[in-house]
Amino acid sequence: MADKKKKAAPKLSEKDAEKLLLEYMQRQNRPYNNKTVFENLHGEIGQVQVTKVLAELADKGALQCKENGKQKIYWVTQQESSEDHAMSATDFEQQLSNMTADVAVLKEKVDALDKENKSLASSPVTSEATTKKEALLAEKENLAEKLEQLSSSSVVITKADREAAQKQFDHARDAWRKRKRMCREIMETICSFGGQKTKDFVETVGIETDEDAHVSLEAGESVRMLKKVKR
């Protein structure tokens, strides 16, 4: 069966076409290109005639036209008051700049209020704050009591206890020095026969040195000599 031929759109008179298109654009009051207008009218007027009449209405000032790439956008010319008509393009730009600045200020205020709102939402309510305050006051009193006890107490160390502690310290230090010397001599003997450096031998065997343990025999000597000076 042969396909049905598409019915051609009726061709209106120029006057009727202008009236139809102008009334449609006034009702819609929004920008359209010629193709959209043709499709929205559902074949009441042909696309070629739509394009021609829209251009003529723009020439007469009934419509405004702006080229957007390869197509033209049409919209109804808005009725201006005498005040708007007298306003220059510079005035419009200044007004737009002022409005943009006002929007920026309002946005900052909204952001500040939003931040404050979030802060208030995360803050404890009155009952929670009261409970926390009481707990902190109790902790403060407890610490103050401990501080007073420590401040008023005095621990007395007798001369005999001090001398005994010093003697024990000296004995431990001397044993440390002696064993350190013996260990060094043994390692040097082994390394002399094996042709190996003492440092490499220590790393290979995994011997922990004073430096590894963060201790110093010389530091102990310094403390002992300082005590003798003070005496």
Disulfide bonds with the S-S distance in Angstrom:
none
